[in-house]
């Protein structure tokens, strides 16, 4: 398992977590990006998750939801124990995580942020998330993703 040189994959190797890397070529500005990525890697779109940096009551938080839907900001705020949630500023998200849009991984972020993963992640044996750069997804067990991100599971997708 080559590490592919991202902080996300380095953590997986260091923690000896079973994973598979999948490369793809999809422009970051492609409409319905996540579904196109799922098709490119031959995965069920319901098992491919996007990583969104959000703000809950002014505090940055990571939300991980299936690419087949969107984030329910009210549900996210409730799961985080807050009142209001919004998507974070793109530049702030990139600076804080150390990753670029289209390649933000819930793993190996520059600053560890509170992470909430949609509970549907544990509905199957594997999930796919960004491996830390555009064009690279990692497939792993949802329990490993939850453990490595110290995430909370909650119904945050719609």
Secondary structure as GFF3:
##gff-version 3
##sequence-region A 1 158
A	DSSP	alpha_helix	7	14	.	.	.	ID=ss1
A	DSSP	beta_strand	19	23	.	.	.	ID=ss2
A	DSSP	alpha_helix	33	41	.	.	.	ID=ss3
A	DSSP	three_ten_helix	45	47	.	.	.	ID=ss4
A	DSSP	beta_strand	49	56	.	.	.	ID=ss5
A	DSSP	beta_strand	59	66	.	.	.	ID=ss6
A	DSSP	alpha_helix	73	79	.	.	.	ID=ss7
A	DSSP	beta_strand	85	87	.	.	.	ID=ss8
A	DSSP	alpha_helix	90	97	.	.	.	ID=ss9
A	DSSP	beta_strand	114	118	.	.	.	ID=ss10
A	DSSP	three_ten_helix	119	123	.	.	.	ID=ss11
A	DSSP	beta_strand	127	133	.	.	.	ID=ss12
A	DSSP	beta_strand	136	140	.	.	.	ID=ss13
A	DSSP	alpha_helix	142	149	.	.	.	ID=ss14
A	DSSP	beta_strand	152	154	.	.	.	ID=ss15
###
